[in-house]
Amino acid sequence: MIVECENCGAPLHVEVSDRMVACRYCQYANKVAGTRTLMAQTPCNWQPPPTWTPVQAQVARDAAKTVKSAVGIALLAPVILSAIGMLVAGGVVFAVASNSSSGSSGLPSLGPSWDGSAPFSCGGNDSVTLENVVASLPAQVAITVRENCELTIINSTIVAGVGIEAGGNRDVALSGTTIQASEVGVRLDGNKHLVVAGGVVRSSGTAVEAGGNVPVTVQGGATLTGSPPLVTRANAHLIDQGGILLDERTGLTGGK
Ligand SMILES: [Zn+2]
């Protein structure tokens, strides 16, 4: 199976009999029993990603914590900006915006929050991070992203007809998140770049449907599974960084 390194979030292949696994990227010694299972069975053609950038979600969380505990926000701004810079350099633009950072810290709210009880939408220049949300919205469009809204979803579970419908500009990033859809997991148009960094997008229909001008990036351990897992139109294309695409019609991995 494939488990997640507790230290850096990298996908690691382990045998059923393994009790410990040393991370090939950060060398952390993981107790297998304590790790999160990314895939119950390692696909036969799976290759570990050649390199691994420690999970973006963790960096974003750490940065958000820094903001919350900061007395002098201005003093820490360069630290946060450099964290963002590192992520941009890694090809993933992450919003270091947490709704919880709007409270006592005095920072303005950078976007709406979501409890998962009704469909969510963002637009304008919102920069939104949704974390630990559980939403069950069968047959509905759970999340609508328009204009320049930049959306990051961390450690959440979304069950819907369509998980995310996104148009306009800037990124949608998923980390450690499961989307389970009856129609389409994520539908993209315009200049929306989707980054799936861990987690699963699963659909009875197409997992990810991408039109427009920008790529879909699937990083190591992240899985798109559907019938088919990915459809691209116009200039959309796949950047495969060790992701897993599973076609449920054929049981084959890797195809679109
Ligand atoms: Zn590691």
py3Dmol code that shows the C-alpha trace and the ligand (Angstrom):
import py3Dmol

protein = """\
ATOM      1  CA  MET A   1       0.000   0.000   0.000  1.00  0.00           C
ATOM      2  CA  ILE A   2       0.956   3.657  -0.084  1.00  0.00           C
ATOM      3  CA  VAL A   3       1.110   5.611   3.149  1.00  0.00           C
ATOM      4  CA  GLU A   4       1.897   9.238   3.880  1.00  0.00           C
ATOM      5  CA  CYS A   5       5.144  10.222   5.595  1.00  0.00           C
ATOM      6  CA  GLU A   6       4.160  11.746   8.926  1.00  0.00           C
ATOM      7  CA  ASN A   7       6.948  14.273   8.693  1.00  0.00           C
ATOM      8  CA  CYS A   8       6.897  15.555   5.120  1.00  0.00           C
ATOM      9  CA  GLY A   9       3.691  14.136   3.636  1.00  0.00           C
ATOM     10  CA  ALA A  10       5.449  12.175   0.882  1.00  0.00           C
ATOM     11  CA  PRO A  11       3.806   9.008  -0.467  1.00  0.00           C
ATOM     12  CA  LEU A  12       5.710   5.903   0.618  1.00  0.00           C
ATOM     13  CA  HIS A  13       5.241   2.352  -0.587  1.00  0.00           C
ATOM     14  CA  VAL A  14       5.139  -0.250   2.201  1.00  0.00           C
ATOM     15  CA  GLU A  15       4.597  -4.003   2.314  1.00  0.00           C
ATOM     16  CA  VAL A  16       1.865  -5.419   4.510  1.00  0.00           C
ATOM     17  CA  SER A  17       4.499  -6.907   6.806  1.00  0.00           C
ATOM     18  CA  ASP A  18       6.427  -3.640   7.265  1.00  0.00           C
ATOM     19  CA  ARG A  19       6.176  -2.110  10.718  1.00  0.00           C
ATOM     20  CA  MET A  20       8.533   0.778  10.076  1.00  0.00           C
ATOM     21  CA  VAL A  21       9.333   2.696   6.928  1.00  0.00           C
ATOM     22  CA  ALA A  22      12.069   5.268   6.565  1.00  0.00           C
ATOM     23  CA  CYS A  23      11.070   8.173   4.341  1.00  0.00           C
ATOM     24  CA  ARG A  24      13.240   8.239   1.223  1.00  0.00           C
ATOM     25  CA  TYR A  25      12.965  12.030   1.095  1.00  0.00           C
ATOM     26  CA  CYS A  26      13.263  13.296   4.681  1.00  0.00           C
ATOM     27  CA  GLN A  27      14.627  10.084   6.310  1.00  0.00           C
ATOM     28  CA  TYR A  28      11.989  10.219   9.032  1.00  0.00           C
ATOM     29  CA  ALA A  29      11.334   6.779  10.572  1.00  0.00           C
ATOM     30  CA  ASN A  30       7.573   6.233  10.292  1.00  0.00           C
ATOM     31  CA  LYS A  31       5.694   3.632  12.315  1.00  0.00           C
ATOM     32  CA  VAL A  32       3.398   2.250   9.618  1.00  0.00           C
ATOM     33  CA  ALA A  33       0.520   1.821  12.077  1.00  0.00           C
ATOM     34  CA  GLY A  34       0.557   5.539  12.782  1.00  0.00           C
ATOM     35  CA  THR A  35       0.563   6.738   9.163  1.00  0.00           C
ATOM     36  CA  ARG A  36      -2.331   7.725   6.974  1.00  0.00           C
ATOM     37  CA  THR A  37      -3.117   5.274   4.150  1.00  0.00           C
ATOM     38  CA  LEU A  38      -3.217   6.996   0.768  1.00  0.00           C
ATOM     39  CA  MET A  39      -3.906   3.853  -1.253  1.00  0.00           C
ATOM     40  CA  ALA A  40      -4.784   0.448   0.155  1.00  0.00           C
ATOM     41  CA  GLN A  41      -2.987  -1.185  -2.764  1.00  0.00           C
ATOM     42  CA  THR A  42       0.062   0.167  -4.545  1.00  0.00           C
ATOM     43  CA  PRO A  43      -0.679   0.247  -8.303  1.00  0.00           C
ATOM     44  CA  CYS A  44       1.704  -2.078 -10.159  1.00  0.00           C
ATOM     45  CA  ASN A  45       3.221   0.711 -12.258  1.00  0.00           C
ATOM     46  CA  TRP A  46       3.526   3.248  -9.454  1.00  0.00           C
ATOM     47  CA  GLN A  47       6.846   5.039  -9.161  1.00  0.00           C
ATOM     48  CA  PRO A  48       7.805   7.197  -6.203  1.00  0.00           C
ATOM     49  CA  PRO A  49       8.190  10.856  -7.200  1.00  0.00           C
ATOM     50  CA  PRO A  50      11.869  11.664  -7.908  1.00  0.00           C
ATOM     51  CA  THR A  51      11.819  14.557  -5.458  1.00  0.00           C
ATOM     52  CA  TRP A  52       9.392  15.713  -2.810  1.00  0.00           C
ATOM     53  CA  THR A  53       8.685  19.181  -1.495  1.00  0.00           C
ATOM     54  CA  PRO A  54       7.350  18.881   2.075  1.00  0.00           C
ATOM     55  CA  VAL A  55       3.623  19.101   2.010  1.00  0.00           C
ATOM     56  CA  GLN A  56       2.476  22.554   1.072  1.00  0.00           C
ATOM     57  CA  ALA A  57      -0.432  22.228   3.460  1.00  0.00           C
ATOM     58  CA  GLN A  58       1.890  21.969   6.423  1.00  0.00           C
ATOM     59  CA  VAL A  59       3.792  25.060   5.374  1.00  0.00           C
ATOM     60  CA  ALA A  60       0.545  26.952   4.917  1.00  0.00           C
ATOM     61  CA  ARG A  61      -0.652  25.800   8.343  1.00  0.00           C
ATOM     62  CA  ASP A  62       2.592  26.793  10.010  1.00  0.00           C
ATOM     63  CA  ALA A  63       2.441  30.198   8.380  1.00  0.00           C
ATOM     64  CA  ALA A  64      -1.161  30.643   9.513  1.00  0.00           C
ATOM     65  CA  LYS A  65      -0.155  29.736  13.091  1.00  0.00           C
ATOM     66  CA  THR A  66       2.633  32.263  12.918  1.00  0.00           C
ATOM     67  CA  VAL A  67       0.128  34.918  11.944  1.00  0.00           C
ATOM     68  CA  LYS A  68      -2.200  33.983  14.786  1.00  0.00           C
ATOM     69  CA  SER A  69       0.433  34.124  17.470  1.00  0.00           C
ATOM     70  CA  ALA A  70       2.114  37.236  16.152  1.00  0.00           C
ATOM     71  CA  VAL A  71       2.179  40.361  18.235  1.00  0.00           C
ATOM     72  CA  GLY A  72       4.022  42.379  15.648  1.00  0.00           C
ATOM     73  CA  ILE A  73       2.622  41.190  12.353  1.00  0.00           C
ATOM     74  CA  ALA A  74       4.797  43.575  10.414  1.00  0.00           C
ATOM     75  CA  LEU A  75       7.963  41.991  11.830  1.00  0.00           C
ATOM     76  CA  LEU A  76       6.900  38.598  10.594  1.00  0.00           C
ATOM     77  CA  ALA A  77       5.691  39.662   7.175  1.00  0.00           C
ATOM     78  CA  PRO A  78       9.054  38.940   5.516  1.00  0.00           C
ATOM     79  CA  VAL A  79       8.993  35.393   6.919  1.00  0.00           C
ATOM     80  CA  ILE A  80       5.540  34.783   5.568  1.00  0.00           C
ATOM     81  CA  LEU A  81       6.396  36.347   2.239  1.00  0.00           C
ATOM     82  CA  SER A  82       9.444  34.133   1.917  1.00  0.00           C
ATOM     83  CA  ALA A  83       7.288  31.100   2.701  1.00  0.00           C
ATOM     84  CA  ILE A  84       4.965  32.138  -0.085  1.00  0.00           C
ATOM     85  CA  GLY A  85       7.955  32.711  -2.342  1.00  0.00           C
ATOM     86  CA  MET A  86       9.208  29.188  -1.705  1.00  0.00           C
ATOM     87  CA  LEU A  87       5.847  27.773  -2.618  1.00  0.00           C
ATOM     88  CA  VAL A  88       5.611  29.850  -5.769  1.00  0.00           C
ATOM     89  CA  ALA A  89       9.077  28.669  -6.722  1.00  0.00           C
ATOM     90  CA  GLY A  90       7.873  25.100  -6.264  1.00  0.00           C
ATOM     91  CA  GLY A  91       5.166  25.690  -8.830  1.00  0.00           C
ATOM     92  CA  VAL A  92       2.341  25.848  -6.332  1.00  0.00           C
ATOM     93  CA  VAL A  93       0.836  29.138  -5.408  1.00  0.00           C
ATOM     94  CA  PHE A  94      -0.638  28.854  -1.976  1.00  0.00           C
ATOM     95  CA  ALA A  95      -2.805  31.256  -0.099  1.00  0.00           C
ATOM     96  CA  VAL A  96      -1.480  31.845   3.367  1.00  0.00           C
ATOM     97  CA  ALA A  97      -4.862  33.071   4.368  1.00  0.00           C
ATOM     98  CA  SER A  98      -6.750  31.405   7.118  1.00  0.00           C
ATOM     99  CA  ASN A  99     -10.172  32.564   8.124  1.00  0.00           C
ATOM    100  CA  SER A 100      -9.189  32.043  11.718  1.00  0.00           C
ATOM    101  CA  SER A 101      -6.448  34.619  11.312  1.00  0.00           C
ATOM    102  CA  SER A 102      -9.028  37.370  11.093  1.00  0.00           C
ATOM    103  CA  GLY A 103      -9.942  37.359  14.782  1.00  0.00           C
ATOM    104  CA  SER A 104      -7.729  38.691  17.555  1.00  0.00           C
ATOM    105  CA  SER A 105      -4.767  39.264  15.284  1.00  0.00           C
ATOM    106  CA  GLY A 106      -6.582  42.202  13.752  1.00  0.00           C
ATOM    107  CA  LEU A 107      -5.944  41.109  10.178  1.00  0.00           C
ATOM    108  CA  PRO A 108      -8.813  41.694   7.799  1.00  0.00           C
ATOM    109  CA  SER A 109     -10.720  38.619   6.701  1.00  0.00           C
ATOM    110  CA  LEU A 110      -9.461  37.553   3.304  1.00  0.00           C
ATOM    111  CA  GLY A 111     -12.487  35.580   2.276  1.00  0.00           C
ATOM    112  CA  PRO A 112     -15.600  33.801   3.340  1.00  0.00           C
ATOM    113  CA  SER A 113     -15.558  30.732   5.584  1.00  0.00           C
ATOM    114  CA  TRP A 114     -17.495  27.515   5.046  1.00  0.00           C
ATOM    115  CA  ASP A 115     -19.085  24.997   7.419  1.00  0.00           C
ATOM    116  CA  GLY A 116     -20.114  22.620   4.603  1.00  0.00           C
ATOM    117  CA  SER A 117     -23.844  22.768   5.302  1.00  0.00           C
ATOM    118  CA  ALA A 118     -24.724  24.564   2.045  1.00  0.00           C
ATOM    119  CA  PRO A 119     -22.926  25.216  -1.252  1.00  0.00           C
ATOM    120  CA  PHE A 120     -19.955  27.575  -1.100  1.00  0.00           C
ATOM    121  CA  SER A 121     -18.809  30.164  -3.573  1.00  0.00           C
ATOM    122  CA  CYS A 122     -16.034  32.718  -3.821  1.00  0.00           C
ATOM    123  CA  GLY A 123     -15.152  35.376  -6.365  1.00  0.00           C
ATOM    124  CA  GLY A 124     -13.593  38.780  -6.707  1.00  0.00           C
ATOM    125  CA  ASN A 125     -10.046  38.743  -5.355  1.00  0.00           C
ATOM    126  CA  ASP A 126     -10.812  36.416  -2.461  1.00  0.00           C
ATOM    127  CA  SER A 127      -7.989  34.277  -1.164  1.00  0.00           C
ATOM    128  CA  VAL A 128      -9.601  31.435   0.719  1.00  0.00           C
ATOM    129  CA  THR A 129      -8.274  28.470   2.665  1.00  0.00           C
ATOM    130  CA  LEU A 130     -10.823  25.904   3.750  1.00  0.00           C
ATOM    131  CA  GLU A 131      -9.576  23.368   6.259  1.00  0.00           C
ATOM    132  CA  ASN A 132     -11.185  20.370   7.971  1.00  0.00           C
ATOM    133  CA  VAL A 133     -14.549  20.872   6.277  1.00  0.00           C
ATOM    134  CA  VAL A 134     -16.950  17.968   5.829  1.00  0.00           C
ATOM    135  CA  ALA A 135     -19.702  18.638   3.286  1.00  0.00           C
ATOM    136  CA  SER A 136     -22.394  16.294   2.061  1.00  0.00           C
ATOM    137  CA  LEU A 137     -24.302  17.967  -0.772  1.00  0.00           C
ATOM    138  CA  PRO A 138     -25.446  15.147  -3.067  1.00  0.00           C
ATOM    139  CA  ALA A 139     -26.547  16.225  -6.562  1.00  0.00           C
ATOM    140  CA  GLN A 140     -25.444  19.822  -5.914  1.00  0.00           C
ATOM    141  CA  VAL A 141     -22.437  21.860  -6.988  1.00  0.00           C
ATOM    142  CA  ALA A 142     -20.577  22.061  -3.681  1.00  0.00           C
ATOM    143  CA  ILE A 143     -18.099  24.825  -4.530  1.00  0.00           C
ATOM    144  CA  THR A 144     -18.250  27.510  -7.197  1.00  0.00           C
ATOM    145  CA  VAL A 145     -15.071  29.523  -7.846  1.00  0.00           C
ATOM    146  CA  ARG A 146     -15.214  32.618 -10.035  1.00  0.00           C
ATOM    147  CA  GLU A 147     -13.038  35.534 -11.090  1.00  0.00           C
ATOM    148  CA  ASN A 148      -9.750  35.855  -9.182  1.00  0.00           C
ATOM    149  CA  CYS A 149     -10.662  33.754  -6.199  1.00  0.00           C
ATOM    150  CA  GLU A 150      -7.703  31.624  -5.139  1.00  0.00           C
ATOM    151  CA  LEU A 151      -8.885  28.580  -3.245  1.00  0.00           C
ATOM    152  CA  THR A 152      -6.956  26.099  -1.105  1.00  0.00           C
ATOM    153  CA  ILE A 153      -8.702  23.141   0.479  1.00  0.00           C
ATOM    154  CA  ILE A 154      -6.882  21.181   3.164  1.00  0.00           C
ATOM    155  CA  ASN A 155      -7.862  17.942   4.899  1.00  0.00           C
ATOM    156  CA  SER A 156     -11.508  18.132   3.900  1.00  0.00           C
ATOM    157  CA  THR A 157     -14.142  15.732   2.583  1.00  0.00           C
ATOM    158  CA  ILE A 158     -16.706  16.842   0.015  1.00  0.00           C
ATOM    159  CA  VAL A 159     -19.502  14.650  -1.317  1.00  0.00           C
ATOM    160  CA  ALA A 160     -21.483  16.268  -4.128  1.00  0.00           C
ATOM    161  CA  GLY A 161     -22.890  16.052  -7.639  1.00  0.00           C
ATOM    162  CA  VAL A 162     -20.095  18.362  -8.805  1.00  0.00           C
ATOM    163  CA  GLY A 163     -17.347  18.954  -6.256  1.00  0.00           C
ATOM    164  CA  ILE A 164     -15.841  22.164  -7.641  1.00  0.00           C
ATOM    165  CA  GLU A 165     -16.890  24.268 -10.603  1.00  0.00           C
ATOM    166  CA  ALA A 166     -14.149  26.808 -11.307  1.00  0.00           C
ATOM    167  CA  GLY A 167     -13.667  29.552 -13.859  1.00  0.00           C
ATOM    168  CA  GLY A 168     -11.660  32.762 -14.008  1.00  0.00           C
ATOM    169  CA  ASN A 169      -8.044  33.112 -12.926  1.00  0.00           C
ATOM    170  CA  ARG A 170      -5.651  31.906 -10.221  1.00  0.00           C
ATOM    171  CA  ASP A 171      -5.263  28.523  -8.597  1.00  0.00           C
ATOM    172  CA  VAL A 172      -7.341  25.888  -6.952  1.00  0.00           C
ATOM    173  CA  ALA A 173      -5.199  23.667  -4.722  1.00  0.00           C
ATOM    174  CA  LEU A 174      -6.284  20.498  -2.946  1.00  0.00           C
ATOM    175  CA  SER A 175      -4.223  18.943  -0.212  1.00  0.00           C
ATOM    176  CA  GLY A 176      -5.190  15.861   1.756  1.00  0.00           C
ATOM    177  CA  THR A 177      -8.748  16.346   0.547  1.00  0.00           C
ATOM    178  CA  THR A 178     -11.276  13.814  -0.738  1.00  0.00           C
ATOM    179  CA  ILE A 179     -13.854  14.838  -3.314  1.00  0.00           C
ATOM    180  CA  GLN A 180     -16.491  12.231  -4.073  1.00  0.00           C
ATOM    181  CA  ALA A 181     -18.786  13.225  -6.945  1.00  0.00           C
ATOM    182  CA  SER A 182     -21.670  11.597  -8.792  1.00  0.00           C
ATOM    183  CA  GLU A 183     -21.142  13.717 -11.944  1.00  0.00           C
ATOM    184  CA  VAL A 184     -17.808  15.532 -12.085  1.00  0.00           C
ATOM    185  CA  GLY A 185     -15.231  15.912  -9.321  1.00  0.00           C
ATOM    186  CA  VAL A 186     -13.648  19.173 -10.489  1.00  0.00           C
ATOM    187  CA  ARG A 187     -14.637  21.122 -13.594  1.00  0.00           C
ATOM    188  CA  LEU A 188     -12.236  23.862 -14.700  1.00  0.00           C
ATOM    189  CA  ASP A 189     -12.412  26.587 -17.277  1.00  0.00           C
ATOM    190  CA  GLY A 190     -10.664  29.844 -18.092  1.00  0.00           C
ATOM    191  CA  ASN A 191      -7.239  30.147 -16.480  1.00  0.00           C
ATOM    192  CA  LYS A 192      -7.849  28.055 -13.425  1.00  0.00           C
ATOM    193  CA  HIS A 193      -4.860  25.899 -12.585  1.00  0.00           C
ATOM    194  CA  LEU A 194      -5.709  22.897 -10.447  1.00  0.00           C
ATOM    195  CA  VAL A 195      -3.043  21.444  -8.172  1.00  0.00           C
ATOM    196  CA  VAL A 196      -3.853  18.173  -6.461  1.00  0.00           C
ATOM    197  CA  ALA A 197      -1.229  17.656  -3.766  1.00  0.00           C
ATOM    198  CA  GLY A 198      -2.346  14.559  -1.939  1.00  0.00           C
ATOM    199  CA  GLY A 199      -5.856  13.278  -1.482  1.00  0.00           C
ATOM    200  CA  VAL A 200      -8.367  11.840  -3.923  1.00  0.00           C
ATOM    201  CA  VAL A 201     -10.773  13.184  -6.520  1.00  0.00           C
ATOM    202  CA  ARG A 202     -13.229  10.407  -7.268  1.00  0.00           C
ATOM    203  CA  SER A 203     -16.289  10.460  -9.508  1.00  0.00           C
ATOM    204  CA  SER A 204     -18.825   8.068 -10.950  1.00  0.00           C
ATOM    205  CA  GLY A 205     -18.310  10.156 -14.089  1.00  0.00           C
ATOM    206  CA  THR A 206     -15.231  12.225 -14.934  1.00  0.00           C
ATOM    207  CA  ALA A 207     -12.973  12.976 -11.985  1.00  0.00           C
ATOM    208  CA  VAL A 208     -11.416  16.132 -13.475  1.00  0.00           C
ATOM    209  CA  GLU A 209     -12.686  17.937 -16.555  1.00  0.00           C
ATOM    210  CA  ALA A 210     -10.347  20.705 -17.648  1.00  0.00           C
ATOM    211  CA  GLY A 211     -10.839  23.273 -20.391  1.00  0.00           C
ATOM    212  CA  GLY A 212      -9.212  26.630 -20.857  1.00  0.00           C
ATOM    213  CA  ASN A 213      -5.544  27.484 -20.856  1.00  0.00           C
ATOM    214  CA  VAL A 214      -3.817  26.005 -17.865  1.00  0.00           C
ATOM    215  CA  PRO A 215      -2.599  22.633 -16.650  1.00  0.00           C
ATOM    216  CA  VAL A 216      -3.809  20.207 -14.068  1.00  0.00           C
ATOM    217  CA  THR A 217      -0.945  19.185 -11.781  1.00  0.00           C
ATOM    218  CA  VAL A 218      -1.225  15.916  -9.909  1.00  0.00           C
ATOM    219  CA  GLN A 219       1.519  15.365  -7.362  1.00  0.00           C
ATOM    220  CA  GLY A 220       2.887  12.186  -5.828  1.00  0.00           C
ATOM    221  CA  GLY A 221       0.311  10.124  -3.977  1.00  0.00           C
ATOM    222  CA  ALA A 222      -2.633  12.192  -5.191  1.00  0.00           C
ATOM    223  CA  THR A 223      -5.241  10.188  -7.042  1.00  0.00           C
ATOM    224  CA  LEU A 224      -7.803  10.971  -9.713  1.00  0.00           C
ATOM    225  CA  THR A 225     -10.222   8.110 -10.152  1.00  0.00           C
ATOM    226  CA  GLY A 226     -13.208   8.116 -12.472  1.00  0.00           C
ATOM    227  CA  SER A 227     -14.693   7.095 -15.769  1.00  0.00           C
ATOM    228  CA  PRO A 228     -12.408   8.555 -17.049  1.00  0.00           C
ATOM    229  CA  PRO A 229     -10.110  10.142 -14.463  1.00  0.00           C
ATOM    230  CA  LEU A 230      -9.270  13.171 -16.643  1.00  0.00           C
ATOM    231  CA  VAL A 231     -10.664  14.920 -19.693  1.00  0.00           C
ATOM    232  CA  THR A 232      -8.743  17.875 -21.168  1.00  0.00           C
ATOM    233  CA  ARG A 233      -9.947  20.296 -23.801  1.00  0.00           C
ATOM    234  CA  ALA A 234      -8.537  23.424 -25.443  1.00  0.00           C
ATOM    235  CA  ASN A 235      -5.054  24.093 -23.979  1.00  0.00           C
ATOM    236  CA  ALA A 236      -5.535  22.217 -20.758  1.00  0.00           C
ATOM    237  CA  HIS A 237      -3.104  19.384 -20.097  1.00  0.00           C
ATOM    238  CA  LEU A 238      -1.768  17.159 -17.375  1.00  0.00           C
ATOM    239  CA  ILE A 239       1.436  17.756 -15.444  1.00  0.00           C
ATOM    240  CA  ASP A 240       2.064  14.426 -13.803  1.00  0.00           C
ATOM    241  CA  GLN A 241       4.382  14.650 -10.799  1.00  0.00           C
ATOM    242  CA  GLY A 242       3.929  11.091  -9.644  1.00  0.00           C
ATOM    243  CA  GLY A 243       0.153  11.251  -9.310  1.00  0.00           C
ATOM    244  CA  ILE A 244      -2.141   8.294  -9.849  1.00  0.00           C
ATOM    245  CA  LEU A 245      -4.852   8.325 -12.498  1.00  0.00           C
ATOM    246  CA  LEU A 246      -7.176   5.356 -12.273  1.00  0.00           C
ATOM    247  CA  ASP A 247      -9.721   4.650 -15.006  1.00  0.00           C
ATOM    248  CA  GLU A 248     -12.535   2.803 -13.308  1.00  0.00           C
ATOM    249  CA  ARG A 249     -13.909   1.525 -16.638  1.00  0.00           C
ATOM    250  CA  THR A 250     -10.763  -0.457 -17.347  1.00  0.00           C
ATOM    251  CA  GLY A 251      -9.097  -0.690 -13.976  1.00  0.00           C
ATOM    252  CA  LEU A 252      -5.961   0.737 -15.621  1.00  0.00           C
ATOM    253  CA  THR A 253      -3.805   3.403 -14.059  1.00  0.00           C
ATOM    254  CA  GLY A 254      -1.992   6.205 -15.784  1.00  0.00           C
ATOM    255  CA  GLY A 255      -4.338   6.818 -18.736  1.00  0.00           C
ATOM    256  CA  LYS A 256      -6.678   9.694 -19.340  1.00  0.00           C
TER     257      LYS A 256
END
"""
ligand_1 = """\
1
ZN
Zn 9.267 12.228 4.770
"""
view = py3Dmol.view(width=600, height=400)
view.addModel(protein, "pdb")
view.setStyle({"model": 0}, {"cartoon": {"style": "trace"}})
view.addModel(ligand_1, "xyz")
view.setStyle({"model": 1}, {"stick": {}})
view.zoomTo()
view.show()
